[in-house]
Amino acid sequence: MACVLMRDLCYTIVMDIDKTYESLKYRISVGGGTTTYRNANGDLHREEGPAYIEHSGYKAWWLNGQRHRENGPAVVFPNGRVEYWVNGVRTK
């Protein structure tokens, strides 16, 4: 299926990845200004970066469905506010 607009192309690629490549490490979805990374169980999950990214600048690190980051804040808000989480528990 050919796409004329880049936006349509992005959505088509995501649909194809979800349907065809179940064995990939991540299921990546892009749309509406948000990018998410999920594991095979559908949980937000990414080991080398934020698993939830909004166009506004909001970023959140998740590991197996829990907010988690050991080497920095697990949540960064567009206004610069941060939150620290480890294994789903807010620490600061």
C-alpha positions in Angstrom: 0.0 0.0 0.0 1.5 3.3 -1.0 1.1 6.4 1.1 1.1 10.0 -0.2 1.6 11.8 3.1 4.4 11.2 5.5 1.8 11.1 8.3 0.0 8.2 6.6 3.3 6.5 6.0 4.2 6.6 9.7 0.8 5.0 10.7 1.1 2.4 8.0 4.6 1.4 9.2 3.4 1.1 12.8 0.5 -1.1 11.8 2.8 -3.3 9.7 5.3 -3.7 12.6 2.5 -4.6 15.1 1.1 -7.2 12.7 4.2 -8.7 11.2 7.1 -8.5 13.6 5.9 -9.9 16.9 9.4 -11.1 17.8 10.9 -7.6 17.8 12.3 -6.3 21.1 9.8 -3.4 21.1 6.5 -2.6 19.6 6.8 1.1 18.7 3.7 3.3 18.1 3.9 6.8 16.7 0.9 9.1 16.4 -0.8 12.2 17.7 2.5 13.6 18.8 3.3 10.6 21.1 5.8 7.8 20.7 5.5 4.7 22.9 7.7 1.6 23.2 6.0 -1.6 24.5 7.3 -5.1 25.3 5.7 -8.3 24.0 3.1 -8.2 26.9 2.0 -4.7 25.8 3.6 -3.0 28.9 5.4 0.3 28.4 9.1 -0.8 28.3 12.4 0.5 27.0 15.9 -0.2 28.3 17.9 2.5 26.6 15.7 5.5 26.7 12.2 6.8 27.5 9.3 4.5 26.7 6.8 7.3 26.5 7.6 10.5 24.6 5.3 13.4 23.8 5.9 16.2 21.3 5.4 18.7 24.2 8.7 17.5 25.8 7.2 15.1 28.4 9.3 11.9 28.7 8.9 8.9 30.9 11.2 5.9 31.4 9.4 2.6 32.0 10.6 -0.9 32.5 8.1 -3.8 32.2 5.1 -1.6 33.0 6.7 0.3 35.9 8.2 3.8 36.0 11.9 3.1 36.5 15.2 4.8 35.9 18.4 4.3 38.0 20.7 6.9 36.5 18.4 10.0 36.4 14.8 11.1 36.6 12.2 8.7 35.4 9.8 11.5 34.4 10.8 14.8 32.8 8.0 17.4 32.3 8.1 20.2 29.7 8.5 22.8 32.4 11.7 21.2 33.7 10.1 19.5 36.7 11.4 15.9 37.3 10.4 12.9 39.2 12.6 10.0 40.3 11.1 6.4 40.3 12.7 3.0 40.8 10.7 -0.2 40.2 7.4 1.7 40.2 8.1 3.5 43.5 8.6 7.3 43.6 11.9 8.0 45.4 12.2 11.8 45.4 
